[in-house]
Amino acid sequence: MVMNHEIIIFTPIFTLLIGFIALRISKKRKRSAKSIYKLIDDLEKKYIY
């Protein structure tokens, strides 16, 4: 049985990313869609690349 190492590596990262975004939204801060996409891009650059 061969496990795909990419799934093992990236699943926790994306779960953390989605959790972080949900936390930010739940604080009811007024953020534009543009700033949310910038936040996602910054986090992806920091943790994936």
Helices and strands as residue ranges (DSSP letters): H 5-26, H 33-47
